[in-house]
Structures are given as structure tokens and as C-alpha cells.
Amino acid sequence: MKLTHPVYISAATQISIQQPLSEEWINAPVMPEGLYNEAIDPLFKEWLSAGEARRLGKIMKRAVATSAVAMNRSGIDNPDAIITATGLGCVKNTELFLTDLCNNGEQLLKPTQFMQSTHNTIGSLIAILNKCHGYNVTYANGDISAETALLDAATQMQLGDIKTALVGAHDEMTPCYYTLLERIGYYGVKGMVTSGETAVSLMLTDEKNDSAICRISDITVLHKASDSKIADTLTKTGEASCIIAGFNGKAETDLLYKSLIERHYPDSTVLQYKNLFGENMTSSALGIYAAVSILKHGRFPSAMYVAGPTGKSIDSIICLNISGNNIGIVKLTAL
């Protein structure tokens, strides 16, 4: 969808398997080892009391921290909308609740684990803590959840219904969850990147302010799209000096990325991000975050480089996310 009304990203922050709440990964990225990796957490006492921290799972604490930092950096403390993307939400609390359900014969269940096991708990908590009473919705659309959330925020701005939106993408990993996904081939394929965890918060505005980093010029989400539809969409998206693609080490997926990029963007610099941030259902949000950071700093770590020219300045980036026969496309333009 070409955006007729400008949408700007005024802040972007992350907690992942890279340094948390920091852009130091551009200068000195952490190179993950093994197939299972958890995020590096900051000290949460700056945003939560000891009592609050004890009651909340890690995914909730990460969402609170990234949201608070994004709001602080953008100067917006009460966004018109809070839009959240997640794959399976609060997995750890879901596991704890179901384990107690089985072990205790459906008796003596802990209500906190149940309340924090639902997908929309994340967005609700952020709204409650910041007294945001506006539009609040959560998308759980598998691997294209992040693009769907961004599309909703941009659409609301095109309609003039909101002026600011906090868009977040959050997923956590547990050993049990990893094992289940490994059995279906989502992880553990030879040559595949490590698993990862996502906590990304982006502040969107419909007006360019002093903290604006870049502009979103195009967002498209395709479901069960034909080859001709994909080709037509990429043509309409236009050229970009850089492509950030979700290469993950699976031969079938990587070949599809390479085919589309060679056909439509032969002169663009091609980068990857999952080798640094890992794979999960909202890892594409980390790709979008990485694109924002690259446009802000004008450079990228050599570990991200895949192909194409390296001497050209980067003034536009297309984030390409392929999940089965679903595709998410986000185009960012420098200011």
C-alpha cells in the first residue's frame, strides 16, 4: 500500500540477543552460537518496582522497557494507539498455567499466570501503565504479525483517525516451545540460524518532528499470493538502494529470496539480519528495526552483508519477509 500521507518513525528500540536498548550492535554485533539463544535483558528496575517485576514474565518486562524508551526518545508519552504484534504471546506463562492445570487436577490454579497468558495482555499492560485509553489491538498473524501491525497503524493515520502510534512486536522462547517448533522443522534444520527472542517498539507519527528518523513510504502484506501478484507488488514498491531480507539458512526460503531480489533489485545492496538477531515469529520486526538504525547511522555491520554494491549511500531500504506463501514488504526512506 503506497502511503499518500507521510508516516514517520520517531523512535525504535529493541531487546534481543544483541545488546539491549542499544545500537551498539552496529559497531560490535554479538555473534550468536548454537541453536537456542535467549535475549540479553537490561536491569528492569528503572521501569518497574521490585514487586511489579516479580509478578511479570520476561516478555512483559521487555515490552514495558522498550515501550518506555521509545516514548521517551520520541517525546510522546501518550500515543493515540498501541498496536502489538506477537506470534504466540506470553508462552512462558501459558506453559506454567497448563502445567499446573495438569499437575493439580484443575485445582489451586494461579490466576496471575492465566491473566498473563493471553496475547493481548502485552498491549493492555503498556496502556494501563501509561494511562493510554485509545485504540489498542493485538495481531497474532504468525510470521507476518509485525507487518500487519504496522499496516494497521499506517492505515489509521491515512484515515486521519490517529496521529501517533506505538507499534510493538514481542515474542519469547522457552526450551519446551523450542522443542515443539524443532519437531515441525521451524528450527534445528542444518545450516539454519539460531532461535531468538523479540522485543521491538517503534513510535510512529503522522508529522515530522525533531526526533524523526525515517519515513515509511510503503507497506504491503500478501496472503497466499501468486507469483504474478508478488512480482506486480514488488514492481509497484519501486527501487531501493538496499534490501534487508529474512535469510534464515533454510534452502527453500533462501532461494526464494535470492530469486526475487535478483529479478527485481539487481543493483541494490542486499543485507540479512537473522544471523544476528535469530529466528522467531516476529523477528521481521528486528529487521525493520535494523533498517531504521542503518538509515539513522548510514552504515551497517559487515556481518549483515550478502551481496551487491558497498560504496553507495543508503537512502531507502525495503524490508522483505517471506513466510510460506505470505509476504510482508515495508519500504523505509531516509529524511
RAMO-V757333 format. One record per pair of residues at least 6 apart in sequence whose C-alpha atoms are under 7 Angstrom apart, sorted by sequence separation. I is the first residue (numbers start at 1). GAP is how many residues later the second one is. If there is no record, write none. Layout:
i->I gap->GAP
i->I gap->GAP
//
This chain:
i->14 gap->6
i->15 gap->6
i->19 gap->6
i->71 gap->6
i->127 gap->6
i->139 gap->6
i->156 gap->6
i->157 gap->6
i->181 gap->6
i->182 gap->6
i->248 gap->6
i->294 gap->6
i->321 gap->6
i->322 gap->6
i->14 gap->7
i->18 gap->7
i->247 gap->7
i->321 gap->7
i->13 gap->8
i->101 gap->8
i->320 gap->8
i->321 gap->8
i->100 gap->9
i->320 gap->9
i->139 gap->10
i->319 gap->10
i->320 gap->10
i->18 gap->11
i->318 gap->11
i->319 gap->11
i->18 gap->12
i->153 gap->12
i->318 gap->12
i->319 gap->12
i->123 gap->13
i->318 gap->13
i->273 gap->14
i->317 gap->14
i->318 gap->14
i->123 gap->15
i->317 gap->15
i->97 gap->16
i->298 gap->16
i->316 gap->16
i->317 gap->16
i->96 gap->17
i->97 gap->17
i->150 gap->17
i->316 gap->17
i->47 gap->18
i->120 gap->18
i->149 gap->18
i->315 gap->18
i->316 gap->18
i->94 gap->19
i->218 gap->19
i->295 gap->19
i->315 gap->19
i->17 gap->20
i->20 gap->20
i->93 gap->20
i->295 gap->20
i->17 gap->21
i->19 gap->21
i->20 gap->21
i->44 gap->21
i->17 gap->22
i->18 gap->22
i->20 gap->22
i->16 gap->23
i->17 gap->23
i->93 gap->23
i->94 gap->23
i->146 gap->23
i->15 gap->24
i->16 gap->24
i->93 gap->24
i->173 gap->24
i->15 gap->25
i->172 gap->25
i->243 gap->25
i->247 gap->25
i->15 gap->26
i->90 gap->26
i->91 gap->26
i->171 gap->26
i->172 gap->26
i->239 gap->26
i->242 gap->26
i->243 gap->26
i->244 gap->26
i->245 gap->26
i->246 gap->26
i->248 gap->26
i->291 gap->26
i->90 gap->27
i->171 gap->27
i->241 gap->27
i->242 gap->27
i->243 gap->27
i->244 gap->27
i->245 gap->27
i->246 gap->27
i->247 gap->27
i->90 gap->28
i->170 gap->28
i->171 gap->28
i->240 gap->28
i->241 gap->28
i->242 gap->28
i->243 gap->28
i->244 gap->28
i->246 gap->28
i->89 gap->29
i->90 gap->29
i->169 gap->29
i->170 gap->29
i->89 gap->30
i->169 gap->30
i->170 gap->30
i->59 gap->31
i->88 gap->31
i->169 gap->31
i->273 gap->31
i->288 gap->31
i->168 gap->32
i->169 gap->32
i->272 gap->32
i->287 gap->32
i->168 gap->33
i->271 gap->33
i->272 gap->33
i->167 gap->34
i->168 gap->34
i->271 gap->34
i->272 gap->34
i->166 gap->35
i->167 gap->35
i->270 gap->35
i->271 gap->35
i->166 gap->36
i->167 gap->36
i->270 gap->36
i->166 gap->37
i->270 gap->37
i->284 gap->37
i->165 gap->38
i->166 gap->38
i->269 gap->38
i->270 gap->38
i->84 gap->39
i->165 gap->39
i->269 gap->39
i->295 gap->39
i->83 gap->40
i->164 gap->40
i->165 gap->40
i->268 gap->40
i->269 gap->40
i->82 gap->41
i->164 gap->41
i->267 gap->41
i->268 gap->41
i->269 gap->41
i->163 gap->42
i->164 gap->42
i->163 gap->43
i->244 gap->43
i->21 gap->45
i->15 gap->47
i->157 gap->49
i->14 gap->52
i->78 gap->52
i->88 gap->52
i->13 gap->53
i->79 gap->53
i->81 gap->53
i->82 gap->53
i->83 gap->53
i->84 gap->53
i->85 gap->53
i->86 gap->53
i->87 gap->53
i->78 gap->54
i->80 gap->54
i->81 gap->54
i->82 gap->54
i->83 gap->54
i->84 gap->54
i->85 gap->54
i->86 gap->54
i->87 gap->54
i->80 gap->55
i->81 gap->55
i->82 gap->55
i->83 gap->55
i->84 gap->55
i->85 gap->55
i->87 gap->55
i->193 gap->55
i->87 gap->56
i->192 gap->56
i->193 gap->56
i->13 gap->57
i->192 gap->57
i->12 gap->58
i->87 gap->58
i->191 gap->58
i->192 gap->58
i->11 gap->59
i->63 gap->59
i->86 gap->59
i->85 gap->60
i->85 gap->61
i->189 gap->61
i->11 gap->62
i->60 gap->62
i->64 gap->62
i->11 gap->63
i->10 gap->64
i->85 gap->64
i->84 gap->65
i->83 gap->66
i->151 gap->68
i->242 gap->72
i->148 gap->73
i->241 gap->73
i->244 gap->73
i->147 gap->74
i->241 gap->74
i->242 gap->74
i->243 gap->74
i->244 gap->74
i->245 gap->74
i->246 gap->74
i->241 gap->75
i->242 gap->75
i->243 gap->75
i->244 gap->75
i->245 gap->75
i->246 gap->75
i->240 gap->76
i->241 gap->76
i->242 gap->76
i->243 gap->76
i->244 gap->76
i->245 gap->76
i->240 gap->77
i->214 gap->78
i->240 gap->78
i->91 gap->81
i->193 gap->81
i->196 gap->81
i->80 gap->82
i->89 gap->82
i->92 gap->82
i->193 gap->82
i->196 gap->82
i->80 gap->83
i->81 gap->83
i->82 gap->83
i->83 gap->83
i->84 gap->83
i->85 gap->83
i->86 gap->83
i->88 gap->83
i->195 gap->83
i->196 gap->83
i->197 gap->83
i->213 gap->83
i->80 gap->84
i->81 gap->84
i->82 gap->84
i->83 gap->84
i->84 gap->84
i->85 gap->84
i->86 gap->84
i->87 gap->84
i->194 gap->84
i->195 gap->84
i->196 gap->84
i->198 gap->84
i->79 gap->85
i->80 gap->85
i->81 gap->85
i->82 gap->85
i->83 gap->85
i->84 gap->85
i->85 gap->85
i->86 gap->85
i->193 gap->85
i->194 gap->85
i->195 gap->85
i->198 gap->85
i->200 gap->85
i->79 gap->86
i->193 gap->86
i->200 gap->86
i->79 gap->87
i->225 gap->100
i->224 gap->101
i->225 gap->101
i->223 gap->102
i->224 gap->102
i->223 gap->103
i->222 gap->104
i->223 gap->104
i->222 gap->105
i->221 gap->106
i->222 gap->106
i->63 gap->107
i->221 gap->107
i->220 gap->108
i->221 gap->108
i->220 gap->109
i->219 gap->110
i->220 gap->110
i->59 gap->111
i->171 gap->111
i->219 gap->111
i->59 gap->112
i->170 gap->112
i->218 gap->112
i->219 gap->112
i->59 gap->113
i->169 gap->113
i->218 gap->113
i->217 gap->114
i->216 gap->115
i->217 gap->115
i->169 gap->116
i->216 gap->116
i->217 gap->116
i->215 gap->117
i->216 gap->117
i->214 gap->118
i->215 gap->118
i->214 gap->119
i->215 gap->119
i->214 gap->120
i->215 gap->120
i->214 gap->121
i->213 gap->122
i->74 gap->129
i->70 gap->131
i->70 gap->132
i->71 gap->132
i->66 gap->133
i->70 gap->133
i->66 gap->134
i->67 gap->134
i->38 gap->135
i->66 gap->135
i->63 gap->136
i->146 gap->136
i->62 gap->137
i->74 gap->137
i->145 gap->137
i->143 gap->138
i->146 gap->138
i->142 gap->139
i->143 gap->139
i->146 gap->139
i->7 gap->147
i->5 gap->153
i->35 gap->153
i->37 gap->157
i->39 gap->157
i->36 gap->158
i->37 gap->158
i->38 gap->158
i->39 gap->158
i->35 gap->159
i->36 gap->159
i->37 gap->159
i->38 gap->159
i->34 gap->160
i->35 gap->160
i->17 gap->179
i->17 gap->180
i->143 gap->180
i->16 gap->181
i->147 gap->181
i->16 gap->182
i->15 gap->183
i->16 gap->183
i->15 gap->184
i->144 gap->184
i->14 gap->185
i->15 gap->185
i->14 gap->186
i->13 gap->187
i->14 gap->187
i->13 gap->188
i->12 gap->189
i->13 gap->189
i->12 gap->190
i->11 gap->191
i->12 gap->191
i->11 gap->192
i->9 gap->193
i->10 gap->193
i->9 gap->194
i->10 gap->194
i->87 gap->194
i->9 gap->195
i->10 gap->195
i->87 gap->195
i->8 gap->196
i->9 gap->196
i->86 gap->196
i->7 gap->197
i->8 gap->197
i->7 gap->198
i->8 gap->198
i->7 gap->199
i->8 gap->199
i->6 gap->200
i->8 gap->200
i->10 gap->201
i->10 gap->202
i->9 gap->203
i->10 gap->203
i->8 gap->204
i->9 gap->204
i->9 gap->205
i->8 gap->206
i->9 gap->206
i->8 gap->207
i->7 gap->208
i->8 gap->208
i->6 gap->209
i->7 gap->209
i->3 gap->214
i->2 gap->215
i->3 gap->215
i->2 gap->216
i->1 gap->217
i->2 gap->217
i->1 gap->218
i->1 gap->219
i->32 gap->244
i->31 gap->245
i->30 gap->246
i->18 gap->259
i->17 gap->260
i->16 gap->261
i->26 gap->274
i->27 gap->274
i->26 gap->275
i->12 gap->277
//
